[in-house]
Amino acid sequence: MSEQPIIKVQDLYKTYRAGDVDVHALQGANLEVEKGEFVSVVGASGSGKSTLFNVLGALTSPTSGVVSIAGNNLESLSGPQRAALRKKTVGFVFQKYNLLPTLTAEDNIRIVQYIGGRGRTFSPAFLAILDILGIVDRMKHKPRALSGGQQQRVAIARALVNEPSILLADEPTGNLDSQNTTAVLELLRRLNRDLGQTILMITHDQDAAAYGGRTIRMRDGQIVD
Amino acid sequence: MFPMQAPFAPVSGLSSPRCNVPVDSMQSPTHPEALINKLVLSNLAHRPVRTVLSVLAIAVEVTMILTLVGVSYGTLDGTARRARGVGADIMIRPPGSSIIGLSTAPISDSLVRVVAQLPHVALATGTAIQPLSGFDSITGLDLDAFSRMSGGFNYLQGGPFKTDQDMLVDEYYAKEKKLRVGDKVELINHEWNVAGIFESGKLARICVRLPVLQELMGNSHRLSQIYVKADSEANVQQVLQELRAKLPGYPIYTMEEFTSLLSINSVGMLRSFIGVVIGVAVTVGFIVVFMAMYTAVLERTREIGILKAVGASSGFILNLLVRETLLLSLIGAVVGILLTYVTQWLMQYTVPASLNQETVYSWWPIAGAIAVGGALLGVIVPAIRAVKQDATEALSYE
């Protein structure tokens, strides 16, 4: 008997209001992601990629449709349950890194570990990830003292500290130069290949998408192939 | 859970070389409370000007309360101390007068003779009081009778009256007005000669001969109050009963009663005034913290979005904001208490005779609690805004 998909989206619609206009960001999207997959989602600007990211991360509610994340049906979850899903099941990597500027890299990670209720020390598995990411010697620095590539690696570490089932990355290389882009994408591929981390990466860059094991395309709020 | 597969090869293409710091160095545990406090402190340190201004505003609120209370206590205690210094056992005040009201002179001085003839009365003497501007007043007295009752003034410079133009002042009034013996002073349209400067703590700060003052007040043979000394302490109550029976309508107190009545709680107007000042202080604290935390929440919209995105609960975000507010208000309270020593020093050196500010330790926690309470009221709306903030909108906030 095959395992249930870790991400399952059926007939997903999302309409939001921008000023006086209704924006139909998602219009019947369907998607299944198996555990351990590295899926790239590509599409032009306005195709609904970021809205899909926000819905899958329980950051926003769909207008209609079914979204199941690691067996949790999002529409049945309360606000606190959605927060619990975000801290335990889903890890986020954003284009703009989104580190807390007043904390050191280490404390950015530790605060998320604390929010996730994962104890006071890093697990051996996570220490291994830090080693892969190559940021141990930058952990006492605040974000402003780190390069874009280093900040993004700290953000990846932060996303993984609570050992989430799914890593969602929204344009993770959008603010990086080519050298760091390659490095971060290589890291994501390693995390998927060596650790079995399920990753769903939003990108508009075809070359970046090629690092995933599977690429799906979005257009006009739908997944087209 | 992550399956462990080791060892991992270095990742090629990184912009910095793989670190040489042992991964084990990351194993030291961090106490969650310390981590949250670090976030709170770093947030406050991130905007030092706003933090300092907020602390100062709360400090001024606390200083305002403590200074007012300190001056109230100082003024009342000073009055009580000077009243005790008279050496009388009983005080007779004019009908309808308040405890601290500066009366003019409605009592006939013939009453002194009547009182003096009562059984067990050793001595009776009256004074007239003419209020001046501010907190000052000038007191007319029979110096011989007063000296017999109190033991007399302890002169620091000069000595008793020699002429009707002579005036005696206490050390604080002399210091405030920079007076020395022989100086001329213009008061109630009359030029006085400073004949003596006496040690503070008896009767009044400015004294002149009783008949001269009565004449200048247009109140000849009239007194503001009468002091009575019994022939022995054991007979004070008997004299009191006798006086109350003979002089119905006159407020008559033992000096113990009178000085114990000189408290904030027994002076209704003062209590109301302090209440108003506390109300203003709480409002100031509320507005300052509201503004500070509202702008802090606005500025940190994105950070709050990040915390929400990683699963922080509303309680966690509230906890952060409340801790920031508590820290601001507690530091503000401590600074405010320290500032009261500055106001005390300023008063002591600029208006030592007019205002005397005491340090009222029992009001420190009260003023602190008022500051914290006002600040917590001020954080409610910003905190609600932060908690209700949409995470996706917050993350896209620039």
Interface residues (C-beta under 8 A of the other chain):
Chain A: N54 G57 L59 T60 G79 P80 A83 A84 L85 R86 K87 K88 F92 F94 N98 L99 L100 P101 T102 L103 E106 D107 R110 I111 V112 Y114 I115 G116 R120 T121 F122 P124 A125 F126 L127 A128 I129 L130 D131 I132 L133 G134 I135 V136 D137 R138 M139 S147 G149 Q150 R158 L160 E163 D177 Q179 N180 T182 A183 E186 L187 R190 D194 L195 G196 Q197
Chain B: M1 F2 P3 M4 Q5 A6 F8 P10 V11 S12 G13 L14 S15 S16 P17 R18 C19 N20 V21 P22 V23 D24 S25 M26 Q27 S28 P29 T30 H31 P32 L35 I36 K38 L39 S42 N43 A45 H46 R302 E303 G305 I306 L307 K308 A309 V310 G311 A312 S313 S314 F316 D390 A391 T392 L395
